[in-house]
Amino acid sequence: MRFYPGLAAAFFALTFAFAPALAQHTPPAAAPVSNLAPADEYFGHFRLSVLGITNTIRLAVQRLESGSDPHSVCDGSLAFASDSIAAWQQAYPRDPAIPRDLLALERAYLVAPSEEARAHALATEAWILRDYAGSATARTAEDELSGAQAARR
């Protein structure tokens, strides 16, 4: 391997030129680890992990899109996910992944073509607005529900 003194000098010059700007940059704050639910903890009557909740919602959407009975999906896997999210929120109320999964749950209900699913979507939106008012998730939930209602008319 060859050493190139000119290249090394240019690298160090650039490093020192940008050092003040880099020192002023602060990365976005991450959620403290104590706020996050561990991946191997299980919530609710159906004992779903955080990843299990996400997967249950995703799979329910796939089932709904493939024509499964909305009633069985809403009263089955989506009810399991809702119960698990409530238990998760009780144990880790500041976990930033909870609003994301609540929004995914609302979206899943909006996929189902039934009044029962619409009622669940409204209840999920109320949950988001009650516990995460003013957040980007709450604004998105309101926009998507009103958009879904306009599309059904």
N, C-alpha and C positions, 0 to 999 in steps of 0.2 A: 504494500500500500504506500502510495506516495503522499508526501506532505506538501501542501501548497500554501506557502506563507501569505500570499496575497489574499487567498480565499479565507484563511483563518483571521486575518486582520479585518476583512470586510464583515465577517460574522460578528466579531467582538464589537466593532464599531456600531453595527446595527443594534446589537443587544443593548449597548449603553445608550443609544439614541432613543430607544423605545422604553427603557426602564422606567422613567417617570410616569409615562402614560399607563404602563402596566401596573404600576404600584397603586395608581388611583382607581383602577378598575376593581370592582368588587363583584364577585359572582352572585347570582340570585340566591337568596337564603333557602336552604333546604329545610324541610320539616325535621324537627328534632326526632331522633330515633324513638324516644319514649312515646311519641304521638302515633307511631305506626304499629299496626297489628302485625305480629310475626306470621310468616307464611305457613307455619305449622300449627296455628291455633284455629280451632273450629268453632263456628257460631250457630246459634239457633237450634231448633228442634231437629233439623236435618243434618246438623254438624257439617256445614260447608266452610271451607277455608276461603280466604280472600280470593285466591285464584279459582277455587271452585265456584264462587258466586259469579265471577266474570264469565267463566266458561258456561255455567248454567244459563245465564242470560243470552249469551251468544248462540248457544245451541237451540234455545227456545225460539229465537228469531229465525234461525234456519228452518226449524220445524214449521213455524207459522208461514214462512215464505213458500214452503213446499206444499202447503195446503192442509196441514194438520188442523184438527178441531180446535178453534180458539178457546172454547170453554175448558177443555182438558189441559191445555198449555197454561192458561191463566190460573186455574185452580191447582195445577200441578207444579211444574218447575218454576214458574214465575212467582208463585206464592211461597215456595221454598226459599227462593232468592230474597224476597222481600222480608221474610221472617229472619233470615240470617243477617241481612243488612241492619235490621233493627237491633239485633243482639250485638253485632259488631260496633254499631254506633254507641251503644250503651257502654261497652268496654273501652272503646278508643274514640271518644267524641271528636277529637281533633285530627283524626286521620284524613289527610287530603284526598285519599282515594274514594272515600264514601260518597261525596257528591257526584263524582264521575260515574260510579256504579248506579246511583239513583237515577241519573240522567239516562244511562243505558237501559235501566228498567222501564222508565217512562217511554223511551223510544220503542222498546219491545212491545209494550202495550199498544202503542200507536200503530204497530204493524198489523195487529189482529183486527179483523173486520167485524167487531161486535160491540154492542152497547156496554156489555160487561167489561170489556177491555178498555173502552173509553172511560168508564167510571174509575177503573184502576189507574189509568193514566192521570186523570184529574186528582185522585188521592195522592199519587206519587208526586205530582207537581206541587200540591199543597204541602207535602212533607218537605220538599226541597225549599220552597218559599219560606216555610216556618223556620227551618233550621239553618238555611244558608242564604237568607235574604240579602240582596245587594251583590251577591257574587256573580261571576260570569256564568256559572252553571245555572243559577236561578234565571238569569236573563235568557239563556239559551232554551231552558225548559219552557218558559212562557212563549217564546217565539215559535218553537216547534209545535207546541200544542195548538196555538192559534192558527198556525199554518195547516196543521192536520184537520182542524175543524173547518177551515175555509175550503180545503180540498174535498171534503165530504159533502159539501153543499151542492 
